[in-house]
């Protein structure tokens, strides 16, 4: 029998390693991906994420990151949840954590598999290899789209016919010349569910994101006090937001992840807000060991918990706030004062936010 082509051999090995999606792209980016990054940065829509601007050239040109690269092997790992991802939003005394952070940090898991695949490519074909996850300056979603793993959805995330909006992405850059796979056609059609679902109107237009209005940015990347205009809309989201991902109709084809290490930890599905507000530094680090939540630190996390407590409309939660009113961190003390005032007021105070209208998740 004839030997398998490099693409076929690499694809088979990737699937054997447990990846759910595999595709190949040239080590170049389409002009539209570069222009969208420039427009995003020029508009200041990256907020405090200065690292996006600092290495914009490397992101825009894969060969700037590694001039010898000729092809990119794009990999996807499904983290589709077994439970309804937005169910916790209806439990005001509980925190809602983004699906991707309800289990161990995926970076280590994904990078380990990428290294195994890279070793296979190097040993089988004598090619140079480098592996990247999203901690490197790589525009992985446009590359994955070029490699046929899916298409850029109107929520700016990758959408897959088989895995919906629930794919972790990683890449192996290689000196090996591999014929690229055809890009996937855009199958969003007239659907705008993801845009309508956003609680803070973070999408100025389809395929455009203003990160400074995004709850994921506000609860994870934003370092200071959360702007008052967004606090009521945040609800009980204490780490990230899945609304735009969860309402995508293509998710109905996504089976729950096969990877046991990506299944939700029971204590991270609907954690008690009062318990979380009581965490000191040592307890925070112990509770979130191995979790991506640990990265933002206890102060930023408890800030988020205080916003959720203020939105709970439950006076019995006042004791959970009281010990933070005089916290030496001014951001925490301010968030605690806001939460106390909001609970005592029993309803909206000076916040301005958009109320979601009936039927808003339907196609326009």
C-alpha positions as CSV (number, residue, x, y, z in Angstrom):
1,X,0.0,0.0,0.0
2,X,1.2,3.5,-0.7
3,X,2.3,5.5,2.3
4,X,-0.2,8.0,3.6
5,X,0.3,11.6,2.7
6,X,1.7,13.9,5.4
7,X,-1.7,15.5,5.8
8,X,-3.5,12.1,6.2
9,X,-0.9,10.8,8.6
10,X,-0.9,14.0,10.7
11,X,-4.7,14.0,10.8
12,X,-4.9,10.4,11.9
13,X,-2.4,11.0,14.6
14,X,-4.1,14.1,15.9
15,X,-7.4,12.3,16.1
16,X,-5.7,9.4,17.9
17,X,-4.3,11.9,20.4
18,X,-7.9,13.0,21.2
19,X,-8.3,16.1,19.2
20,X,-11.8,16.6,17.8
21,X,-11.0,18.8,14.8
22,X,-7.9,19.0,12.5
23,X,-7.2,21.2,9.5
24,X,-4.3,22.7,7.6
25,X,-3.6,26.2,6.5
26,X,-0.7,28.1,4.9
27,X,1.4,30.1,7.4
28,X,-0.2,33.4,6.2
29,X,-3.3,35.3,7.2
30,X,-6.0,36.5,4.9
31,X,-6.1,40.3,4.5
32,X,-9.5,40.6,6.2
33,X,-8.2,39.1,9.4
34,X,-5.3,41.6,9.5
35,X,-7.6,44.6,8.7
36,X,-10.1,43.6,11.4
37,X,-7.3,43.4,14.0
38,X,-6.1,46.9,12.9
39,X,-9.6,48.4,13.2
40,X,-10.2,46.8,16.6
41,X,-7.0,48.2,18.0
42,X,-7.4,51.6,16.4
43,X,-10.9,51.9,17.9
44,X,-9.4,51.2,21.4
45,X,-11.8,48.2,21.7
46,X,-9.1,46.1,23.3
47,X,-9.3,48.1,26.5
48,X,-6.6,47.2,29.0
49,X,-5.3,44.3,26.9
50,X,-2.2,46.2,25.8
51,X,-0.5,42.9,24.9
52,X,-2.7,42.7,21.9
53,X,-1.3,45.9,20.5
54,X,2.3,45.3,21.6
55,X,2.7,42.3,19.3
56,X,0.1,43.1,16.6
57,X,2.6,42.6,13.8
58,X,3.4,39.0,15.0
59,X,-0.3,38.3,15.2
60,X,-1.0,39.7,11.8
61,X,1.8,37.7,10.1
62,X,2.5,34.1,11.3
63,X,5.9,34.1,9.6
64,X,6.9,37.2,11.7
65,X,6.6,34.9,14.7
66,X,8.6,32.2,12.9
67,X,10.0,33.0,9.4
68,X,10.7,29.3,8.6
69,X,7.0,28.3,9.1
70,X,5.3,27.1,5.9
71,X,2.1,25.4,7.2
72,X,0.0,25.5,10.3
73,X,-1.8,22.5,11.7
74,X,-4.9,23.8,13.4
75,X,-6.4,21.7,16.1
76,X,-9.7,21.9,18.0
77,X,-10.7,20.2,21.3
78,X,-14.4,20.2,22.2
79,X,-15.4,21.5,25.7
80,X,-19.1,21.3,25.0
81,X,-20.9,21.2,28.4
82,X,-23.2,18.3,29.4
83,X,-25.4,20.7,31.4
84,X,-27.4,23.7,30.1
85,X,-24.7,26.4,30.1
86,X,-26.9,29.3,31.2
87,X,-29.1,27.5,33.8
88,X,-27.2,29.1,36.7
89,X,-28.2,32.6,35.6
90,X,-31.6,31.9,37.2
91,X,-30.1,31.4,40.6
92,X,-29.3,34.8,42.0
93,X,-27.5,33.6,45.2
94,X,-25.2,31.5,43.1
95,X,-22.3,32.5,40.8
96,X,-22.3,31.8,37.1
97,X,-18.8,30.8,35.8
98,X,-18.1,30.5,32.1
99,X,-18.1,26.9,30.8
100,X,-14.4,27.0,29.8
101,X,-13.4,27.7,33.5
102,X,-15.6,25.1,35.2
103,X,-12.8,22.6,35.0
104,X,-9.0,22.5,35.0
105,X,-7.1,25.0,33.0
106,X,-7.2,23.8,29.4
107,X,-3.9,25.3,28.4
108,X,-1.8,22.5,30.0
109,X,-4.0,19.7,28.6
110,X,-4.0,21.2,25.1
111,X,-0.3,22.1,25.0
112,X,0.6,18.6,26.1
113,X,-1.2,17.1,23.2
114,X,0.2,19.6,20.8
115,X,3.7,18.7,21.8
116,X,3.0,15.0,21.2
117,X,1.7,15.8,17.7
118,X,4.7,18.1,17.0
119,X,7.1,15.3,18.0
120,X,5.3,13.0,15.6
121,X,5.6,15.5,12.8
122,X,9.3,16.1,13.5
123,X,10.2,12.4,13.8
124,X,8.1,11.2,10.9
125,X,8.9,14.0,8.4
126,X,12.1,15.6,9.7
127,X,10.3,18.9,9.8
128,X,10.8,21.8,12.2
129,X,7.9,22.5,14.6
130,X,6.6,25.0,17.2
131,X,3.4,24.7,19.2
132,X,1.2,27.5,20.3
133,X,-1.9,27.9,22.4
134,X,-3.6,31.3,23.0
135,X,-0.9,32.6,25.2
136,X,1.2,33.3,22.1
137,X,0.6,36.1,19.6
138,X,-1.4,34.0,17.2
139,X,-4.7,34.9,15.6
140,X,-5.9,31.4,16.1
141,X,-9.6,31.8,15.2
142,X,-8.9,33.2,11.7
143,X,-6.2,30.5,11.1
144,X,-8.7,27.8,12.2
145,X,-11.3,29.3,9.8
146,X,-8.7,29.2,7.0
147,X,-8.0,25.6,7.8
148,X,-11.7,24.6,7.5
149,X,-12.4,23.9,11.2
150,X,-15.3,26.3,11.1
151,X,-16.2,29.9,10.2
152,X,-16.0,33.2,12.1
153,X,-19.5,33.7,13.7
154,X,-21.1,37.0,14.2
155,X,-20.0,36.8,17.8
156,X,-16.4,36.8,16.5
157,X,-15.8,33.2,17.8
158,X,-15.3,30.2,15.6
159,X,-18.4,28.2,14.8
160,X,-18.2,24.5,13.8
161,X,-21.0,22.5,12.2
162,X,-20.1,19.6,14.5
163,X,-19.0,21.2,17.7
164,X,-20.9,24.5,17.7
165,X,-19.2,27.3,19.5
166,X,-17.4,25.1,22.0
167,X,-13.8,24.5,20.6
168,X,-10.5,25.1,22.3
169,X,-7.9,25.9,19.7
170,X,-4.2,25.3,19.3
171,X,-1.6,25.2,16.5
172,X,1.5,23.4,15.4
173,X,3.6,25.6,13.1
174,X,5.8,23.6,10.8
175,X,8.4,23.9,8.1
176,X,6.6,21.1,6.3
177,X,4.7,22.1,3.2
178,X,1.2,20.7,3.5
179,X,-1.6,21.5,1.1
180,X,-4.1,23.7,2.8
181,X,-7.7,22.6,3.4
182,X,-10.4,24.8,1.9
183,X,-11.9,27.3,4.3
184,X,-15.4,26.7,5.6
185,X,-18.3,28.7,4.2
186,X,-20.1,31.1,6.5
187,X,-23.3,29.4,7.7
188,X,-24.7,32.0,10.0
189,X,-27.2,33.2,7.4
190,X,-29.6,35.7,8.8
191,X,-29.3,34.5,12.4
192,X,-28.5,37.2,14.9
193,X,-29.2,35.3,18.2
194,X,-25.6,35.8,19.5
195,X,-25.8,39.6,18.9
196,X,-29.2,39.9,20.6
197,X,-28.2,37.7,23.6
198,X,-25.4,40.1,24.7
199,X,-26.5,41.7,28.0
200,X,-24.2,44.7,27.5
201,X,-24.5,45.4,23.7
202,X,-20.8,44.5,23.1
203,X,-21.3,43.9,19.4
204,X,-21.4,47.2,17.4
205,X,-22.0,45.2,14.3
206,X,-22.0,41.6,13.2
207,X,-18.4,40.2,13.3
208,X,-17.3,43.1,15.5
209,X,-16.7,43.1,19.2
210,X,-16.1,46.0,21.5
211,X,-14.3,44.1,24.3
212,X,-14.6,47.1,26.7
213,X,-18.3,46.3,26.9
214,X,-18.0,42.5,27.0
215,X,-18.7,40.8,30.4
216,X,-15.9,38.3,29.8
217,X,-13.5,41.2,29.5
218,X,-15.0,43.2,32.4
219,X,-14.8,40.2,34.8
220,X,-11.4,38.8,33.7
221,X,-9.2,41.3,32.0
222,X,-10.4,44.7,33.4
223,X,-8.2,45.6,36.3
224,X,-10.1,48.3,38.2
225,X,-13.7,49.1,39.3
226,X,-16.3,47.7,36.8
227,X,-18.1,50.7,35.3
228,X,-21.5,51.3,36.9
229,X,-23.4,51.2,33.6
230,X,-22.6,47.5,33.2
231,X,-23.1,46.2,36.8
232,X,-26.7,45.4,36.7
233,X,-26.4,43.7,33.3
234,X,-23.6,41.4,34.7
235,X,-26.1,39.7,37.0
236,X,-24.4,36.8,38.7
237,X,-21.7,36.3,36.1
238,X,-18.6,36.2,38.2
239,X,-16.1,34.9,35.7
240,X,-16.7,35.3,32.0
241,X,-19.9,35.1,30.0
242,X,-21.3,32.4,27.6
243,X,-24.5,34.1,26.5
244,X,-23.5,34.7,22.8
245,X,-21.9,31.2,22.6
246,X,-24.7,29.3,24.3
247,X,-27.5,30.6,22.0
248,X,-25.8,29.6,18.8
249,X,-28.2,27.2,16.9
250,X,-25.2,25.1,15.7
251,X,-24.7,23.9,19.3
252,X,-27.5,21.5,18.9
253,X,-25.1,19.2,17.0
254,X,-22.4,19.4,19.7
255,X,-22.1,16.3,21.9
256,X,-20.7,16.8,25.4
257,X,-16.9,16.8,25.5
258,X,-15.3,13.3,25.6
259,X,-12.5,14.6,27.7
260,X,-13.0,13.8,31.4
261,X,-10.6,16.6,32.5
262,X,-12.8,19.2,30.7
263,X,-16.1,18.1,32.4
264,X,-17.4,20.6,35.0
265,X,-16.3,20.4,38.6
266,X,-19.5,20.2,40.7
267,X,-18.2,23.0,42.9
268,X,-17.8,25.3,39.9
269,X,-21.2,24.9,38.3
270,X,-23.2,27.0,40.8
271,X,-21.0,28.1,43.6
272,X,-22.5,29.9,46.6
273,X,-21.8,33.6,46.4
274,X,-21.7,34.1,50.2
275,X,-19.0,31.4,50.4
276,X,-17.0,33.0,47.7
277,X,-17.1,36.4,49.2
278,X,-15.6,34.9,52.4
279,X,-12.5,33.5,50.7
280,X,-9.2,34.9,51.9
281,X,-6.0,34.7,49.8
282,X,-5.1,31.2,50.9
283,X,-8.6,29.8,50.6
284,X,-8.9,31.4,47.1
285,X,-5.7,29.8,45.9
286,X,-6.7,26.4,47.3
287,X,-10.2,26.5,45.9
288,X,-9.1,27.4,42.4
289,X,-5.8,25.4,42.2
290,X,-5.5,24.2,38.6
291,X,-8.3,26.4,37.4
292,X,-8.0,29.4,35.0
293,X,-9.8,31.5,37.6
294,X,-6.7,31.5,39.7
295,X,-5.0,33.7,37.1
296,X,-7.1,36.8,37.9
297,X,-6.3,36.7,41.6
298,X,-8.5,36.9,44.7
299,X,-9.1,40.6,44.7
300,X,-10.5,40.8,41.1
301,X,-12.5,37.7,41.6
302,X,-14.1,38.9,44.9
303,X,-14.8,42.2,43.1
304,X,-16.9,40.2,40.7
305,X,-18.6,38.3,43.5
306,X,-19.6,41.6,45.2
307,X,-21.3,42.8,42.0
308,X,-23.2,39.6,41.8
309,X,-24.2,39.9,45.4
310,X,-25.5,43.3,44.8
311,X,-27.6,42.0,41.9
312,X,-29.1,39.2,44.0
313,X,-31.9,41.3,45.6
314,X,-31.7,39.3,48.8
315,X,-31.2,41.1,52.1
316,X,-30.1,38.0,53.8
317,X,-26.9,38.3,51.8
318,X,-25.9,41.6,53.5
319,X,-23.6,39.8,56.1
320,X,-21.6,38.4,53.2
321,X,-20.8,41.9,52.1
322,X,-20.3,43.6,55.5
323,X,-16.7,42.4,56.2
324,X,-15.5,43.9,52.9
325,X,-16.9,47.4,53.3
326,X,-13.6,48.5,55.0
327,X,-11.3,46.3,52.9
328,X,-7.9,48.0,52.3
329,X,-8.3,47.4,48.6
330,X,-10.3,50.5,47.4
331,X,-11.7,48.6,44.5
332,X,-13.2,45.9,46.8
333,X,-14.4,48.5,49.3
334,X,-16.2,50.4,46.6
335,X,-17.8,47.3,45.2
336,X,-18.9,46.2,48.6
337,X,-20.5,49.7,49.3
338,X,-22.3,49.5,45.9
339,X,-23.5,46.0,46.6
340,X,-24.8,47.0,50.0
341,X,-26.6,50.1,48.7
342,X,-28.2,48.0,45.9
343,X,-29.4,45.3,48.2
344,X,-30.9,47.8,50.6
345,X,-32.6,49.7,47.8
346,X,-34.2,46.5,46.6
347,X,-34.0,47.4,43.0
348,X,-32.0,49.3,40.3
349,X,-30.4,52.5,41.6
350,X,-28.2,54.7,39.3
351,X,-27.3,51.9,36.9
352,X,-28.4,52.2,33.3
353,X,-28.6,49.0,31.3
354,X,-30.6,47.5,28.5
355,X,-33.4,45.2,29.5
356,X,-33.7,42.1,27.4
357,X,-36.9,42.1,25.4
358,X,-39.2,39.0,24.9
359,X,-38.2,37.0,21.9
360,X,-34.8,38.7,21.6
361,X,-33.0,35.4,21.0
362,X,-35.0,34.7,17.9
363,X,-33.6,35.4,14.4
364,X,-34.3,38.9,13.2
